Amino acid sequence: MTEMLQQISVTRSGSAMTAEERKVVLASSFGALLEWYDFYIYAALAVQLGNLFFPKGNETAAFLASLATFGAGFLVRPIGALVFGRLGDMVGRKKTFLVTILLMGIATVGVGALPTYDQIGIAATYGLVTLRLLQGLALGGEVGGAVTYVAEHSPVDRRGAYTSSLQTTATLGLLSSIIVVYFLKVVLSDVQFREWGWRMPFLFSLLMLIISVYFRAKLQESPTFRKMKAAGTTSKAPVVESFAHATNLKCIVLLFIIAAGLGAIFGTGHFYSMFFLNKTLKVPIEEVQLLIGLALVVVTPLYIGFGWLSDRIGRKPIMIAACLLATVTIQPIFKGLTHYANPALERFLESTDIVVSARDCHFRLFAEATTECDKVTGYLTDLGVQYRSTEAAQGQPTTTRISGRVVEGFNPDALKQALVSAGWPQVADLSRINRPAVFGLLFVLVLYLAMVYGPMAAFMVELFPARIRYTSLSFPFHIGAGWVGGMLSFVVSAMNVFTGSLYYGLWYPVVVSGLAFFVAVCFMPETRGRDLDS
């Protein structure tokens, strides 16, 4: 973090970042890093948590339920945005985002101490969902507060660079969670990690929480809020003001659509790519985390680079370029991942026709008991193979045809044997993985996020008036980025299960990022240089 501050500490005029500015950026960024680490540690352990906290009997359903719970934290973020945004506009930026970090830290430690499904049954599921919702509420207030606070401390010609340091924390939080989990899996045995080691990343956040609260408690209120408070112009009803004025409401709708595009890029590059490589392409999770971790390390300074560039050429051209590139290349990138990470699976998918014939396919996410068709399609998806579905004749059992061989009912051993006989690779061949190519494709995905997310904080802050800024920017951002990005892995995976395709669900982020590109080109204003006190 210190190295990043040095990168942005000198402007084109040669003036250095002041000590107060450096303290503001560092304290805000470290706190935001903790918030994102706490939120993403769940993603790094999604497969593990699915087995620990959800009903047994259907691994695919448990995994999707785990993804849905991960996404649920994003779904409540807009509520947190309204609750804490209102407080931030009425009582101050500093006090509010001090509360959000406490709430996030307590909820995360709670996950680490929570009994599992085997110990307390369905109460464990409810407990995990509740704590996840508390995390989402906290993060809903954190993002708007941090970017508003830092931006209101920033010189106008350095606002993009200063606020982009906050944007790096989302990537650094995910990277930190991956590193912690990777380290624990190296030093612990598989049995130790399954029994108690998975709790350590959650409990570790207690130390980070103490440090973050210490730093934030020493900060002063933002100069913009102090001026409003002294002049008696703070909002008495920021939620009403945000939505009652037509001009402001138009900006809220605009930000929602652009943030949705960001969410599509964010969820695809940060999360679904990891699930796709591990769950679908059968690349060992340690290999996946290493490659994604390297991509995140390389891309992190570019957040600040694009923030700095937006201070020179504007926010709009960089952000619309990212949305356009994502729209055009997401589908080819994931097909490229299959080609370079598991070429044997690619050949198998091209040459093998798998047909599931049944009348009772009604996939139920949280149900322990499923039909034979549900079990077959879930099993095939979990193995990383695609299939076609046809309706069986009345009274006929569920059958699966694999290259002319027919398996009746749900018989995992027979299904796997038929797949292997047809040439299906059970795991990715590590000697055949083209690691530079896989790394390059992963880097491109996270590069798109750096392009749109780096200038995003400055753009959001500049879009709204000071008296209702915290509320106005937080709500649409968390609906757009939170709902689309947080639920993306679940939606894409569910679409794939429903259609039997490995790539069909990717049309979801393609369409969303394409819509964001169109709206941004037509309606997005250039906000660079706007006065934040007005």
SULWO-V674940 format. One record per residue. RES is the residue in one letter. SS is DSSP state (2 for helix, 1 for strand, 0 for the rest). PHI is phi in radians with two decimals (NA if undefined). PSI is psi in degrees with one decimal (999 if undefined). Layout:
BEGIN
RES/SS/PHI/PSI ; RES/SS/PHI/PSI
END
This chain:
BEGIN
M/0/NA/-39.4 ; T/2/-1.09/-41.2 ; E/2/-1.08/-37.5 ; M/2/-1.14/-39.9 ; L/2/-1.10/-36.8 ; Q/2/-1.13/-33.4 ; Q/2/-1.14/-30.1 ; I/0/-1.86/8.2 ; S/0/-1.45/-9.6 ; V/1/-2.12/127.0 ; T/0/-1.67/-178.5 ; R/0/-1.13/-23.5 ; S/0/-1.49/-6.3 ; G/0/1.53/-1.2 ; S/0/-1.37/136.1 ; A/1/-1.51/158.2 ; M/0/-1.11/133.0 ; T/0/-1.27/164.6 ; A/2/-1.09/-38.6 ; E/2/-1.16/-42.0 ; E/2/-1.10/-40.3 ; R/2/-1.14/-39.4 ; K/2/-1.13/-41.0 ; V/2/-1.08/-48.4 ; V/2/-1.16/-42.9 ; L/2/-1.16/-48.3 ; A/2/-1.14/-42.0 ; S/2/-1.15/-41.4 ; S/2/-1.21/-39.3 ; F/2/-1.17/-39.9 ; G/2/-1.12/-42.5 ; A/2/-1.13/-35.7 ; L/2/-1.06/-42.8 ; L/2/-1.09/-43.9 ; E/2/-1.03/-46.4 ; W/2/-1.22/-38.4 ; Y/2/-1.03/-47.9 ; D/2/-1.04/-40.1 ; F/2/-1.27/-36.4 ; Y/2/-1.55/-16.7 ; I/2/-1.05/-28.7 ; Y/2/-1.10/-43.0 ; A/2/-1.10/-40.6 ; A/2/-1.13/-23.3 ; L/0/-2.03/21.6 ; A/2/-1.00/-44.7 ; V/2/-1.13/-44.5 ; Q/2/-1.07/-45.4 ; L/2/-1.18/-31.9 ; G/2/-1.06/-38.1 ; N/2/-1.34/-25.6 ; L/2/-1.57/-29.5 ; F/2/-2.11/4.9 ; F/0/-2.22/158.9 ; P/0/-0.96/148.0 ; K/0/-1.48/166.3 ; G/0/1.98/-18.8 ; N/0/-2.60/98.8 ; E/2/-1.10/-38.5 ; T/2/-1.13/-43.6 ; A/2/-1.11/-40.4 ; A/2/-1.13/-40.2 ; F/2/-1.14/-44.8 ; L/2/-1.14/-36.7 ; A/2/-1.12/-38.1 ; S/2/-1.13/-41.3 ; L/2/-1.14/-38.3 ; A/2/-1.13/-39.4 ; T/2/-1.17/-39.0 ; F/2/-1.01/-45.5 ; G/2/-1.18/-28.5 ; A/2/-1.06/-33.4 ; G/2/-1.07/-33.4 ; F/2/-1.31/-33.2 ; L/2/-1.13/-32.4 ; V/0/-1.56/-1.7 ; R/2/-1.02/-39.1 ; P/2/-1.07/-32.5 ; I/2/-1.14/-44.5 ; G/2/-1.07/-36.1 ; A/2/-1.09/-41.3 ; L/2/-1.23/-44.5 ; V/2/-1.12/-53.8 ; F/2/-1.40/-28.2 ; G/2/-1.08/-43.4 ; R/2/-1.05/-45.4 ; L/2/-1.10/-41.8 ; G/2/-1.11/-36.2 ; D/2/-1.38/-19.3 ; M/2/-1.75/-44.3 ; V/0/-1.92/-13.0 ; G/0/2.27/152.0 ; R/2/-1.25/-45.0 ; K/2/-1.10/-50.5 ; K/2/-1.05/-38.4 ; T/2/-1.20/-48.1 ; F/2/-1.40/-2.1 ; L/2/-1.33/-37.5 ; V/2/-1.16/-41.6 ; T/2/-1.11/-36.1 ; I/2/-1.26/-33.1 ; L/2/-1.14/-44.1 ; L/2/-1.10/-43.5 ; M/2/-1.09/-46.5 ; G/2/-1.11/-42.5 ; I/2/-1.12/-42.6 ; A/2/-1.12/-39.2 ; T/2/-1.18/-44.9 ; V/2/-1.06/-34.7 ; G/2/-1.07/-38.6 ; V/2/-1.08/-40.6 ; G/2/-1.15/-23.1 ; A/2/-1.78/1.1 ; L/0/-1.35/130.9 ; P/0/-1.10/155.1 ; T/0/-1.56/176.7 ; Y/2/-1.08/-38.5 ; D/2/-1.13/-24.9 ; Q/2/-1.57/-41.8 ; I/2/-2.29/9.5 ; G/0/1.22/-144.0 ; I/2/-1.12/-19.4 ; A/2/-1.06/-30.5 ; A/2/-1.15/-40.5 ; T/2/-1.08/-48.1 ; Y/2/-1.08/-39.5 ; G/2/-1.12/-43.0 ; L/2/-1.11/-44.2 ; V/2/-1.09/-42.6 ; T/2/-1.07/-46.7 ; L/2/-1.15/-35.6 ; R/2/-1.13/-37.8 ; L/2/-1.16/-38.8 ; L/2/-1.10/-38.2 ; Q/2/-1.06/-43.7 ; G/2/-1.10/-41.2 ; L/2/-1.04/-44.5 ; A/2/-1.11/-45.3 ; L/2/-1.18/-29.4 ; G/2/-1.06/-32.3 ; G/2/-1.57/-25.3 ; E/2/-1.19/-49.2 ; V/2/-1.08/-50.0 ; G/2/-1.09/-39.2 ; G/2/-1.15/-44.4 ; A/2/-1.15/-46.6 ; V/2/-1.20/-36.2 ; T/2/-1.14/-44.7 ; Y/2/-1.09/-48.7 ; V/2/-1.18/-42.8 ; A/2/-1.08/-37.8 ; E/0/-1.31/-8.6 ; H/0/-1.71/-7.1 ; S/0/-1.66/143.5 ; P/0/-1.12/148.6 ; V/2/-1.05/-36.0 ; D/2/-1.51/2.3 ; R/2/-2.21/11.3 ; R/2/-1.10/-42.3 ; G/2/-1.12/-41.1 ; A/2/-1.20/-44.3 ; Y/2/-1.13/-48.3 ; T/2/-1.24/-25.7 ; S/2/-1.16/-21.4 ; S/2/-1.09/-33.5 ; L/2/-1.15/-36.4 ; Q/2/-1.17/-25.6 ; T/2/-1.15/-22.7 ; T/2/-1.19/-26.8 ; A/2/-1.10/-45.4 ; T/2/-1.22/-42.8 ; L/2/-1.16/-32.6 ; G/2/-1.13/-44.7 ; L/2/-1.12/-43.1 ; L/2/-1.08/-42.4 ; S/2/-1.09/-41.9 ; S/2/-1.12/-40.0 ; I/2/-1.13/-42.9 ; I/2/-1.12/-44.4 ; V/2/-1.09/-46.1 ; V/2/-1.14/-42.7 ; Y/2/-1.06/-44.6 ; F/2/-1.09/-44.3 ; L/2/-1.11/-38.2 ; K/2/-1.21/-25.5 ; V/2/-1.33/-43.2 ; V/2/-1.52/-17.9 ; L/0/-1.89/153.3 ; S/0/-1.30/164.7 ; D/2/-1.04/-40.0 ; V/2/-1.15/-43.5 ; Q/2/-1.11/-40.8 ; F/2/-1.17/-41.1 ; R/2/-1.17/-36.2 ; E/2/-1.39/-44.1 ; W/2/-2.55/-17.9 ; G/2/-1.11/-31.7 ; W/2/-1.10/-20.9 ; R/2/-1.31/-25.8 ; M/2/-1.07/-42.1 ; P/2/-1.04/-34.8 ; F/2/-1.25/-43.7 ; L/2/-1.22/-28.7 ; F/2/-1.08/-27.3 ; S/2/-1.15/-16.0 ; L/2/-1.07/-42.1 ; L/2/-1.12/-44.6 ; M/2/-1.11/-34.2 ; L/2/-1.11/-45.1 ; I/2/-1.04/-43.8 ; I/2/-1.13/-42.8 ; S/2/-1.13/-44.0 ; V/2/-1.10/-39.3 ; Y/2/-1.05/-46.1 ; F/2/-1.14/-46.2 ; R/2/-1.21/-31.5 ; A/2/-1.12/-22.7 ; K/0/-1.53/-7.0 ; L/0/-1.35/154.8 ; Q/0/-1.70/159.2 ; E/0/-1.10/153.8 ; S/0/-1.16/145.9 ; P/2/-1.06/-34.8 ; T/2/-1.12/-44.1 ; F/2/-1.19/-37.5 ; R/2/-1.07/-39.2 ; K/2/-1.14/-43.9 ; M/2/-1.12/-41.3 ; K/2/-1.13/-41.7 ; A/2/-1.14/-34.8 ; A/2/-1.51/-5.5 ; G/0/1.23/29.7 ; T/0/-1.91/11.1 ; T/0/-1.17/152.8 ; S/0/-1.31/138.5 ; K/0/-1.57/-19.9 ; A/0/-2.53/71.6 ; P/2/-1.09/-32.5 ; V/2/-1.16/-45.6 ; V/2/-1.11/-46.2 ; E/2/-1.07/-37.0 ; S/2/-1.10/-37.8 ; F/2/-1.82/-10.2 ; A/2/-1.49/-22.1 ; H/0/-1.71/127.3 ; A/2/-1.02/-42.5 ; T/2/-1.10/-44.9 ; N/2/-1.18/-37.2 ; L/2/-1.11/-37.9 ; K/2/-1.08/-39.7 ; C/2/-1.17/-35.7 ; I/2/-1.12/-45.1 ; V/2/-1.10/-42.7 ; L/2/-1.04/-48.2 ; L/2/-1.12/-37.1 ; F/2/-1.01/-46.4 ; I/2/-1.19/-43.4 ; I/2/-1.16/-39.9 ; A/2/-1.15/-31.6 ; A/2/-1.11/-41.1 ; G/2/-1.07/-42.6 ; L/2/-1.05/-43.3 ; G/2/-1.08/-37.9 ; A/2/-1.12/-43.5 ; I/2/-1.18/-42.4 ; F/2/-1.09/-51.4 ; G/2/-1.14/-34.6 ; T/2/-1.23/-47.0 ; G/2/-1.36/-37.3 ; H/2/-1.53/-33.1 ; F/2/-2.09/-56.2 ; Y/2/-1.11/-33.9 ; S/2/-1.04/-37.5 ; M/2/-1.20/-45.3 ; F/2/-1.12/-39.7 ; F/2/-1.11/-46.6 ; L/2/-1.13/-40.5 ; N/2/-1.45/-53.5 ; K/2/-1.34/-38.9 ; T/2/-1.61/-49.4 ; L/0/-1.53/-5.3 ; K/0/1.09/33.9 ; V/0/-1.47/131.3 ; P/0/-0.92/140.7 ; I/2/-1.06/-34.0 ; E/2/-1.11/-39.4 ; E/2/-1.16/-42.3 ; V/2/-1.09/-47.9 ; Q/2/-1.12/-34.6 ; L/2/-1.13/-46.7 ; L/2/-1.18/-43.8 ; I/2/-1.19/-38.9 ; G/2/-1.04/-43.4 ; L/2/-1.10/-41.2 ; A/2/-1.09/-40.0 ; L/2/-1.18/-38.4 ; V/2/-1.08/-45.5 ; V/2/-1.18/-37.1 ; V/2/-1.44/-21.3 ; T/2/-0.96/-47.0 ; P/2/-1.08/-21.4 ; L/2/-1.28/-20.8 ; Y/2/-1.01/-48.7 ; I/2/-1.17/-36.8 ; G/2/-1.06/-44.7 ; F/2/-1.27/-31.5 ; G/2/-1.12/-44.0 ; W/2/-1.08/-44.0 ; L/2/-1.10/-35.0 ; S/2/-1.18/-23.1 ; D/2/-1.26/-17.0 ; R/2/-1.75/-45.6 ; I/2/-1.99/-5.5 ; G/0/1.90/159.4 ; R/0/-1.35/-40.1 ; K/2/-1.06/-51.3 ; P/2/-1.08/-33.7 ; I/2/-1.23/-43.7 ; M/2/-1.21/-40.3 ; I/2/-1.24/-30.5 ; A/2/-1.11/-40.3 ; A/2/-1.11/-44.1 ; C/2/-1.12/-40.0 ; L/2/-1.14/-47.0 ; L/2/-1.08/-40.4 ; A/2/-1.11/-42.1 ; T/2/-1.04/-40.6 ; V/2/-1.40/-30.4 ; T/2/-1.99/-9.0 ; I/2/-1.03/-50.0 ; Q/2/-1.04/-50.8 ; P/2/-1.06/-33.8 ; I/2/-1.12/-43.8 ; F/2/-1.26/-33.3 ; K/2/-1.18/-33.3 ; G/2/-1.16/-37.0 ; L/2/-1.06/-41.8 ; T/2/-1.08/-43.7 ; H/2/-1.10/-42.2 ; Y/2/-1.61/-25.4 ; A/2/-1.60/-32.9 ; N/0/-2.57/73.1 ; P/2/-1.07/-29.1 ; A/2/-1.15/-38.5 ; L/2/-1.17/-38.9 ; E/2/-1.04/-45.2 ; R/2/-1.11/-40.4 ; F/2/-1.09/-45.0 ; L/2/-1.12/-35.4 ; E/2/-1.27/-29.1 ; S/2/-1.84/-7.8 ; T/0/-2.05/129.5 ; D/0/-1.82/119.9 ; I/1/-2.02/124.2 ; V/1/-2.19/123.9 ; V/1/-1.79/121.9 ; S/1/-1.99/120.0 ; A/1/-2.84/170.6 ; R/0/-2.12/-0.8 ; D/0/-2.18/37.6 ; C/0/-1.48/101.7 ; H/0/-2.41/81.3 ; F/0/-1.13/125.1 ; R/0/-2.05/125.2 ; L/0/-1.14/-50.6 ; F/0/-1.78/6.8 ; A/0/-1.43/139.8 ; E/0/-1.31/-43.9 ; A/0/-1.65/126.3 ; T/0/-2.23/163.4 ; T/0/-1.27/168.2 ; E/2/-1.06/-40.6 ; C/2/-1.09/-43.7 ; D/2/-1.03/-41.8 ; K/2/-1.16/-40.6 ; V/2/-1.16/-50.5 ; T/2/-1.14/-38.4 ; G/2/-1.13/-39.9 ; Y/2/-1.14/-44.6 ; L/2/-1.10/-42.0 ; T/2/-1.09/-42.4 ; D/2/-1.10/-29.8 ; L/2/-1.41/-9.6 ; G/0/1.46/30.3 ; V/0/-2.08/150.4 ; Q/0/-1.79/160.6 ; Y/0/-2.66/166.7 ; R/1/-1.94/149.6 ; S/1/-1.98/137.0 ; T/1/-2.30/157.8 ; E/1/-1.56/128.0 ; A/0/-1.36/159.9 ; A/0/-1.19/155.9 ; Q/0/-0.97/129.2 ; G/0/1.49/-6.2 ; Q/0/-1.48/145.2 ; P/0/-1.32/169.1 ; T/0/-1.22/130.3 ; T/1/-2.28/150.3 ; T/1/-2.19/120.6 ; R/1/-1.79/119.9 ; I/1/-2.14/103.3 ; S/0/0.88/47.3 ; G/0/1.56/-14.7 ; R/1/-1.64/132.5 ; V/1/-1.91/130.5 ; V/1/-2.01/124.3 ; E/1/-1.65/135.6 ; G/0/1.24/-165.8 ; F/0/-1.74/102.5 ; N/0/-2.28/89.6 ; P/2/-0.94/-43.8 ; D/2/-1.10/-43.7 ; A/2/-1.18/-38.8 ; L/2/-1.10/-46.7 ; K/2/-1.15/-39.6 ; Q/2/-1.10/-41.1 ; A/2/-1.14/-38.5 ; L/2/-1.16/-45.1 ; V/2/-1.10/-40.7 ; S/2/-1.10/-30.1 ; A/0/-1.48/-2.2 ; G/0/1.84/12.9 ; W/0/-1.28/128.9 ; P/0/-1.47/125.0 ; Q/0/-1.24/-31.0 ; V/0/-2.43/159.6 ; A/0/-1.22/136.2 ; D/0/-1.37/109.5 ; L/2/-1.04/-29.7 ; S/2/-1.30/-15.9 ; R/2/-1.78/-3.0 ; I/0/-1.28/127.3 ; N/0/-1.55/88.0 ; R/2/-1.10/-42.5 ; P/2/-1.04/-39.5 ; A/2/-1.20/-42.7 ; V/2/-1.10/-44.7 ; F/2/-1.02/-44.0 ; G/2/-1.06/-41.9 ; L/2/-1.19/-40.7 ; L/2/-1.13/-38.8 ; F/2/-1.11/-39.7 ; V/2/-1.08/-41.9 ; L/2/-1.07/-46.0 ; V/2/-1.35/-22.3 ; L/2/-1.13/-40.6 ; Y/2/-1.00/-39.8 ; L/2/-1.15/-41.1 ; A/2/-1.06/-37.5 ; M/2/-1.14/-41.9 ; V/2/-1.54/-32.7 ; Y/2/-1.46/-30.9 ; G/2/-0.99/-52.9 ; P/0/-1.42/-6.8 ; M/2/-1.11/-41.7 ; A/2/-1.08/-48.4 ; A/2/-1.08/-41.8 ; F/2/-1.05/-45.7 ; M/2/-1.10/-45.1 ; V/2/-1.13/-40.3 ; E/2/-1.27/-15.2 ; L/2/-1.38/-23.4 ; F/0/-2.16/153.7 ; P/0/-1.23/154.6 ; A/2/-1.08/-38.5 ; R/2/-1.20/-23.2 ; I/2/-2.24/22.1 ; R/2/-1.13/-48.0 ; Y/2/-1.00/-48.5 ; T/2/-1.21/-46.3 ; S/2/-1.12/-37.6 ; L/2/-1.49/-31.3 ; S/2/-1.19/-45.2 ; F/2/-1.10/-55.7 ; P/2/-1.17/-31.4 ; F/2/-1.10/-44.0 ; H/2/-1.35/-26.4 ; I/2/-1.23/-48.2 ; G/2/-1.19/-63.3 ; A/2/-1.24/-40.1 ; G/2/-1.24/-49.9 ; W/2/-1.21/-46.6 ; V/2/-1.21/-50.1 ; G/2/-1.23/-41.9 ; G/2/-1.18/-36.7 ; M/2/-1.63/0.8 ; L/2/-1.08/-46.7 ; S/2/-1.07/-40.5 ; F/2/-1.15/-47.1 ; V/2/-1.11/-46.5 ; V/2/-1.09/-44.3 ; S/2/-1.13/-42.0 ; A/2/-1.14/-40.3 ; M/2/-1.10/-38.5 ; N/2/-1.14/-42.5 ; V/2/-1.11/-41.3 ; F/2/-1.12/-39.0 ; T/2/-1.66/-19.3 ; G/0/1.42/10.0 ; S/0/-1.83/149.3 ; L/0/-1.43/-16.6 ; Y/0/-2.14/-9.3 ; Y/2/-1.04/-41.0 ; G/2/-1.08/-21.5 ; L/2/-1.19/-13.8 ; W/2/-1.12/-23.0 ; Y/2/-1.07/-57.8 ; P/2/-1.15/-29.6 ; V/2/-1.10/-47.5 ; V/2/-1.16/-42.6 ; V/2/-1.14/-45.9 ; S/2/-1.17/-33.0 ; G/2/-1.14/-40.7 ; L/2/-1.12/-42.3 ; A/2/-1.08/-39.2 ; F/2/-1.07/-47.7 ; F/2/-1.09/-46.8 ; V/2/-1.15/-41.0 ; A/2/-1.11/-42.3 ; V/2/-1.07/-41.3 ; C/2/-1.46/-33.8 ; F/2/-2.23/-13.4 ; M/0/-1.30/125.0 ; P/0/-1.43/159.0 ; E/0/-1.54/119.1 ; T/0/-1.79/-6.5 ; R/0/-0.94/130.6 ; G/0/1.59/0.3 ; R/0/-1.21/147.9 ; D/0/-1.36/123.6 ; L/0/-1.45/-14.7 ; D/0/-1.47/-13.7 ; S/0/-1.48/999
END
